[in-house]
């Protein structure tokens, strides 16, 4: 593995927040002298040679595409991608090649990649006779790459970039080295691998207990029981306080569930409602735009993460809760309502909205691991990015196309991410079986009721 620095990199980058960052320098045979770098009005651009027949994979969780060769992609945080553009709620600026190398870009920016662009001024493979395209299918069809082509990347706003070139005999070897860069894979408890059932948000304490008993009476091997946003007094944005109207005695309910052998997982997101006891503590330590009537705490600040963690220990966890579903830490849906904070946001820790969108999932996971204080977990998160292999959190999505879910299972592993195609609904008995098969062969068997 070899680190290369071009220009003046930004200081707010994923490696700066990676507690177990483990770079060990070695030599590479990659043709470093053929890398081109320049700054421009939009930030900086870097280009790499690309071999004929080379195939590219990666860029985090990709639900719409598997092979990136010949494509333009942007690692934009987006909860609802509709096309193979690079949008994802877990994008990672890391790719691997069948030519025996991978490259990680240490940036929190939305990198624009072009995997196989012919440079101007080279002899054209189109010289000589060529049929005139008389249909849109012929004109716009993807063509095989030939001759000298490049991989190009534009990093917005930045005037420099650190890249890490990783080499190996196989793609598995390259991805393993990338995972070790972040400290290696996560350790999870045995109960984290048992089937997970998440109850309906509207359920009362009695209905939750009835559901738990139903599963036990029928010998269903559910080990984790999840509570949706109804467990709080306010959600969207969140109060992080138990709902004593829906639950007559939440502490006794949690104890009864654990006595039945369940581990409990709570849904939340970090947008903090004014009724939350944490709200006053976050004054001057949040972004400058609200989301759903709540502030966006700047979790890049250690004192904010500690405030969050301590509140959960004191008011939420009863020394028993050992899992969380961290929702809505990705970004707004670009095809419907824009519910999240804008890219032009500013945060007191120095990030802008783009950087904070890229880092929020990681920072939220760090925060809740502090709240768990060493307790083993396998939890869920809606966004993760660079250097996240060591976090015991599984990604999920509000999208629900089964082919997308299977594709996500195949692509997430290229970037050290875990992904579950959670089972929420089915239109037929066969679809129910097929989706159940998919979640059984994923990192977490999650059924969302």
HUVENZI-V113626 format. One line per field, one symbol per residue. phi: phi as a letter, one per 30 degrees, with the letter a starting at -180 (. if undefined). psi: psi as a letter, one per 20 degrees, with the letter a starting at -180 (. if undefined). burial: 1 if it has 24 or more other C-alpha atoms within 12 Angstrom, else 0. Layout:
BEGIN
phi = ???
psi = ???
burial = ???
END
This chain:
BEGIN
phi = .bcbcbicddddbeddccdcebdbdbcbcededcdcbacbdckbbbbbdbddidccbkiidbccaccceiccbbdcdadbdcadcjeadbdbdbbbbddjbbbccdbcdddccbcjcdddjcecdcdjdadddcbddddcddcddbidbbcbbccdidcaacbbcccadbdedddeddddecjjddcbdeddcdecccddddddeddddddddedddchdddcbcccddddcdbbidcchbdddddcdadddddddddddjcccbcdabddcdeddededdceibbdcbdbhibdcdddddeddddedddddddcbdhhbdbabccchccadddcbdcccdddddbbddjdcddddddcdeddddeddddddhjddabcbbcbbbdhcddddbcdabddbddddddddeddeddbiccbcdeccaacadddeddddddddccdbdcccd
psi = qpppppbnqqhnqhhijohkpmpoqrqqjqmhijppqqqaijdqqpqqqpqpipqpqbkbooiiqgpipjqpqpmpopimqirmiipqjmqpmpqqqijkrqpponqjrnpoqommppqqiqppijqaqpqpojqhgggjqpqppqborqpqppoqhqjrqpqoppqrhrhggghghgghhjjrrqpqqhhijrqpppqqhiprgghghggghghghjkplpippqpaiiirhpqmrqhkqqnihhohnhghggghghhjjqqpppqrripoqhiphighijpjkrrjqrpljrqoqnjiphhghgggghggghigikjhpkqqonrkkdrroijcqniaqrhjqqqhiiqahghhghiggghgggghhhhhlipqqoaqqipqcqljhipmqpqrqirjphhggghhhhhhhikkqqppmqohrqirgghggghghghhkrhpnooo.
burial = 11110100110111101100101000000100000010100011111111100111111111111111111111111111100111111111111111111111111111111111110000000000000000000000000010001111111111111111111100110111111111111101001111111110101110011011001000000111111111111111111111100110011011001101011111111111110111101100111111110111111110011111111110111001111111111111100000111110111010111111111111111111111100111111111111111111111111111101111111111111111111111000000000110111011111110
END
